[in-house]
Amino acid sequence: MTSRALTQQEGVRTALEMSIERRPEPESDGLSEADALWPKRLRRIVRASLTYWRRPDLIDPAELLLTELATNALRHGKGCDIGVRVFFRDDRCVIEVDDGSPARPELRHAAVDEEGGRGLLLVDTLAKEWGVSSDGTTTWCTLPLTEGPTDMQPAAVTAPVLREIRLDLPANPSAAALARIQARTLLTVMAWPGKQHLAIDALHVLVDNAVEHALPPEEPDQQFKACLSVTEAHELLIDVTDPLPQFPNFDQAVAGEGTRSLWEIKRQGVALSWFVTGSEFGGKTVRAVLRPGVVEL
């Protein structure tokens, strides 16, 4: 595989292409304050891009891979600009970072007491394949475009995310009650213009569902994550991620068969979907999308 030549071939679909300006500090060996802001920005941008392209299953690994490649380029690149490209080709997603330096990055195994030096090791572990262009300037890696379970629902397509807040919740039955308590304050902080009571109920239902069905009591080390996000279109996204990559009978659950909690919030206008996340601990994300409207506190 070559670098730019691949993006010029027929059938390539570009998800993200941008250039960022390096602002290194000559007297420092680390990232400058300005350059250190870019990895977080790139995570938000690639998340929005892959959501638009309906590939939420790639978001978590793509965020990690792009962060490692971009951080390495910002730290060691010789050019003024860093080129970033994410695109789809055949059965893979390709991530490329061009740092303008002919020095080829090398995989090494850092000592236990070293703080850095593990970036390419993480890339080697997460990516299907990775390499460097013939001129040494571009490091690339790929992720497979795999199909999820046959009953998986596509993630609701939303506008790019403006801001997000992650909830710190315990992986035990108290999580749903704590989520309800935290949600009121967080929704006020995020200034989301919509039915906050319904949003709080939706978060409670998703967290309670994850605790009941995806965190077996015999496996105390299992984890889950929750996140509230507001998009440019003022939609509220409620994402709850758990370790299980399946959601058996999702359609029946939102139709009110069996437990009626998901059906109840859907009946009130909440859009529900789920998708495989590909996160560091595997599993799926259940998403609720609420439209903006008159604020009801």
C-alpha positions as CSV (number, residue, x, y, z in Angstrom):
1,M,0.0,0.0,0.0
2,T,1.3,3.5,-0.8
3,S,0.2,6.7,0.8
4,R,-1.4,9.4,-1.4
5,A,-1.7,7.1,-4.3
6,L,-4.3,5.0,-2.5
7,T,-6.6,8.0,-1.9
8,Q,-6.6,8.8,-5.6
9,Q,-7.9,5.3,-6.6
10,E,-11.4,4.8,-7.8
11,G,-13.9,3.8,-5.1
12,V,-12.2,5.6,-2.2
13,R,-14.6,7.4,0.0
14,T,-13.0,10.2,2.1
15,A,-14.4,10.6,5.6
16,L,-11.9,13.2,6.8
17,E,-9.1,15.2,5.2
18,M,-7.4,18.2,6.9
19,S,-4.1,19.9,7.6
20,I,-3.1,21.2,11.0
21,E,-0.3,23.6,11.8
22,R,2.4,22.6,14.1
23,R,3.5,25.2,16.7
24,P,6.5,23.6,18.4
25,E,8.5,25.2,21.2
26,P,12.2,25.1,20.1
27,E,13.6,24.7,23.6
28,S,11.2,21.9,24.6
29,D,11.4,18.2,23.8
30,G,7.7,17.6,24.5
31,L,4.5,18.9,22.9
32,S,4.0,22.6,23.0
33,E,0.8,23.9,24.7
34,A,-0.7,24.7,21.3
35,D,0.1,21.3,19.7
36,A,-1.1,19.4,22.8
37,L,-4.7,20.6,22.1
38,W,-4.8,18.9,18.7
39,P,-5.3,15.2,19.7
40,K,-8.5,16.0,21.7
41,R,-9.8,18.1,18.8
42,L,-9.0,15.3,16.3
43,R,-10.9,12.8,18.4
44,R,-14.0,15.0,18.3
45,I,-13.6,15.5,14.5
46,V,-13.2,11.9,13.6
47,R,-16.1,10.9,15.9
48,A,-18.4,13.3,14.1
49,S,-17.1,12.2,10.7
50,L,-17.6,8.4,11.4
51,T,-21.0,9.1,12.8
52,Y,-22.0,10.9,9.6
53,W,-20.7,7.9,7.6
54,R,-22.7,5.6,9.7
55,R,-19.6,3.7,11.1
56,P,-20.0,4.1,14.9
57,D,-18.4,0.7,15.3
58,L,-15.1,2.3,14.2
59,I,-15.2,5.4,16.4
60,D,-13.4,4.1,19.5
61,P,-10.5,2.4,17.8
62,A,-10.2,5.2,15.2
63,E,-10.0,7.8,17.9
64,L,-7.2,5.9,19.7
65,L,-5.2,5.2,16.5
66,L,-5.5,8.7,15.1
67,T,-4.5,10.1,18.5
68,E,-1.4,8.0,18.6
69,L,-0.3,8.8,15.1
70,A,-1.1,12.5,15.3
71,T,0.7,12.9,18.7
72,N,3.8,11.2,17.3
73,A,3.7,13.5,14.2
74,L,3.3,16.6,16.3
75,R,6.1,15.6,18.6
76,H,8.6,14.4,15.9
77,G,7.5,16.0,12.6
78,K,9.8,18.3,10.7
79,G,7.3,20.1,8.6
80,C,5.1,23.0,9.5
81,D,1.9,21.1,8.8
82,I,0.5,17.7,9.7
83,G,-1.8,16.1,7.1
84,V,-4.6,13.9,8.4
85,R,-6.7,11.6,6.2
86,V,-9.4,9.0,7.1
87,F,-11.0,7.2,4.2
88,F,-12.7,3.9,3.2
89,R,-11.3,1.5,0.6
90,D,-12.8,-1.9,-0.1
91,D,-13.1,-3.8,3.2
92,R,-11.0,-1.4,5.3
93,C,-10.9,2.0,6.9
94,V,-7.5,3.7,6.4
95,I,-6.0,6.3,8.7
96,E,-3.0,8.3,7.4
97,V,-0.9,11.0,9.1
98,D,1.8,12.9,7.1
99,D,4.4,14.7,9.3
100,G,6.8,15.8,6.6
101,S,9.7,13.9,8.1
102,P,11.6,11.2,6.2
103,A,12.7,9.6,9.5
104,R,10.7,6.3,9.7
105,P,9.0,5.6,13.1
106,E,10.1,2.3,14.6
107,L,8.1,0.0,16.9
108,R,9.8,-0.5,20.2
109,H,8.9,-2.0,23.6
110,A,9.2,0.6,26.3
111,A,10.5,-0.3,29.7
112,V,8.0,-0.6,32.6
113,D,9.2,2.6,34.2
114,E,9.1,4.6,31.0
115,E,6.2,7.1,30.6
116,G,6.2,7.1,26.8
117,G,7.3,5.0,23.9
118,R,4.2,2.8,23.6
119,G,2.3,4.7,20.8
120,L,3.3,2.4,17.9
121,L,2.9,-0.7,20.1
122,L,-0.8,0.4,20.6
123,V,-1.1,0.9,16.9
124,D,0.4,-2.5,16.2
125,T,-2.1,-4.0,18.6
126,L,-5.3,-2.3,17.5
127,A,-4.8,-2.0,13.8
128,K,-5.4,-4.7,11.2
129,E,-2.1,-3.6,9.6
130,W,0.1,-0.5,9.6
131,G,3.1,0.8,7.8
132,V,5.1,3.8,6.5
133,S,5.2,5.3,3.0
134,S,8.3,4.8,0.9
135,D,9.5,8.4,1.5
136,G,9.0,8.0,5.3
137,T,6.7,10.9,5.7
138,T,3.3,9.2,6.1
139,T,2.4,6.6,8.7
140,W,-0.8,4.7,8.0
141,C,-2.9,2.0,9.6
142,T,-6.2,0.2,8.8
143,L,-9.3,-1.1,10.5
144,P,-11.5,-3.8,9.0
145,L,-15.0,-2.9,7.9
146,T,-16.8,-5.8,9.5
147,E,-20.5,-6.4,9.6
148,G,-22.2,-6.3,13.0
149,P,-24.9,-8.8,14.2
150,T,-27.8,-9.2,11.8
151,D,-30.2,-7.5,14.3
152,M,-28.0,-4.6,15.0
153,Q,-29.6,-1.2,14.5
154,P,-27.8,1.6,12.7
155,A,-26.8,4.6,14.9
156,A,-29.1,7.5,14.4
157,V,-27.4,10.0,12.1
158,T,-26.8,13.3,13.9
159,A,-25.1,16.6,13.4
160,P,-21.5,17.0,14.6
161,V,-21.1,17.0,18.4
162,L,-20.5,20.4,20.0
163,R,-19.9,19.3,23.5
164,E,-20.0,16.2,25.6
165,I,-19.8,15.2,29.3
166,R,-19.0,11.7,30.5
167,L,-20.7,10.4,33.6
168,D,-18.7,8.8,36.4
169,L,-21.0,5.9,37.4
170,P,-20.3,2.7,39.5
171,A,-20.8,-0.7,37.8
172,N,-23.5,-1.8,40.3
173,P,-27.2,-1.4,40.9
174,S,-26.8,2.1,42.3
175,A,-25.7,3.5,38.9
176,A,-29.2,4.2,37.6
177,A,-30.2,6.3,40.6
178,L,-26.9,8.2,40.6
179,A,-27.3,8.8,36.8
180,R,-30.7,10.4,37.5
181,I,-29.2,12.7,40.2
182,Q,-26.3,13.7,38.0
183,A,-28.3,14.3,34.9
184,R,-30.3,17.3,36.1
185,T,-27.1,19.3,36.9
186,L,-25.3,18.2,33.7
187,L,-28.2,19.1,31.4
188,T,-28.3,22.6,33.0
189,V,-24.6,23.0,32.5
190,M,-24.9,21.9,28.9
191,A,-27.8,24.3,28.3
192,W,-29.7,21.8,26.3
193,P,-33.0,23.2,25.1
194,G,-35.4,20.4,25.4
195,K,-37.5,18.1,27.7
196,Q,-35.1,17.6,30.5
197,H,-37.4,15.3,32.5
198,L,-37.7,13.0,29.5
199,A,-33.9,13.1,29.1
200,I,-33.4,12.2,32.7
201,D,-35.8,9.3,32.4
202,A,-34.1,8.1,29.2
203,L,-30.7,8.1,30.8
204,H,-32.1,6.2,33.8
205,V,-33.7,3.6,31.6
206,L,-30.5,3.0,29.5
207,V,-28.2,2.8,32.6
208,D,-30.7,0.5,34.4
209,N,-30.9,-1.8,31.4
210,A,-27.1,-2.0,31.2
211,V,-26.7,-2.8,34.8
212,E,-29.5,-5.5,34.8
213,H,-28.6,-7.2,31.5
214,A,-25.0,-6.5,30.7
215,L,-23.1,-6.5,34.0
216,P,-23.3,-10.1,35.4
217,P,-22.9,-10.1,39.2
218,E,-20.5,-13.0,39.0
219,E,-18.0,-10.8,37.0
220,P,-17.4,-7.8,39.3
221,D,-14.7,-6.3,37.0
222,Q,-17.1,-5.6,34.1
223,Q,-17.5,-1.9,33.2
224,F,-19.8,0.4,31.4
225,K,-19.7,4.1,30.3
226,A,-22.3,6.8,29.9
227,C,-22.0,10.1,28.0
228,L,-24.3,13.1,27.3
229,S,-23.6,15.0,24.1
230,V,-25.2,18.1,22.4
231,T,-24.9,18.4,18.6
232,E,-24.9,21.5,16.3
233,A,-28.6,20.8,15.7
234,H,-29.2,20.9,19.5
235,E,-30.0,17.2,19.6
236,L,-29.2,15.5,22.9
237,L,-27.4,12.1,22.5
238,I,-27.4,9.8,25.5
239,D,-24.9,6.9,25.0
240,V,-24.5,4.0,27.4
241,T,-21.8,1.5,26.5
242,D,-21.5,-2.0,28.1
243,P,-19.3,-5.1,27.6
244,L,-21.9,-7.2,25.7
245,P,-21.7,-7.0,21.9
246,Q,-25.3,-8.2,21.4
247,F,-28.7,-6.8,22.2
248,P,-31.1,-9.8,21.8
249,N,-34.7,-8.9,20.9
250,F,-34.1,-5.2,20.7
251,D,-37.0,-4.7,18.3
252,Q,-39.3,-6.5,20.7
253,A,-38.1,-4.5,23.6
254,V,-38.8,-1.1,22.0
255,A,-42.2,-2.5,20.9
256,G,-43.2,-3.1,24.5
257,E,-42.9,-6.9,24.6
258,G,-41.5,-8.0,27.9
259,T,-40.1,-5.0,29.8
260,R,-41.8,-1.8,28.8
261,S,-39.2,0.8,29.9
262,L,-37.6,1.2,26.4
263,W,-41.1,1.3,24.8
264,E,-42.2,4.0,27.2
265,I,-39.4,6.4,26.4
266,K,-39.7,5.7,22.6
267,R,-43.5,6.4,22.9
268,Q,-42.6,9.8,24.1
269,G,-40.5,10.6,21.1
270,V,-37.0,9.3,22.0
271,A,-35.2,7.7,19.0
272,L,-33.4,4.5,20.1
273,S,-30.7,2.5,18.4
274,W,-27.7,0.3,19.3
275,F,-24.4,-0.6,17.6
276,V,-21.2,-2.5,18.3
277,T,-18.6,-0.1,19.6
278,G,-15.2,-1.8,19.1
279,S,-14.1,-0.1,22.3
280,E,-11.1,-1.2,24.4
281,F,-13.4,-3.5,26.4
282,G,-15.6,-4.5,23.5
283,G,-19.4,-4.4,23.7
284,K,-22.1,-2.2,22.4
285,T,-23.5,1.3,22.8
286,V,-27.2,1.9,23.2
287,R,-28.1,5.4,22.0
288,A,-31.1,7.6,22.8
289,V,-31.6,10.8,20.7
290,L,-33.8,13.6,21.9
291,R,-34.8,16.5,19.7
292,P,-34.7,20.1,21.0
293,G,-37.8,21.9,21.9
294,V,-39.4,23.9,24.7
295,V,-37.3,23.6,27.9
296,E,-39.2,21.7,30.6
297,L,-37.2,21.7,33.8
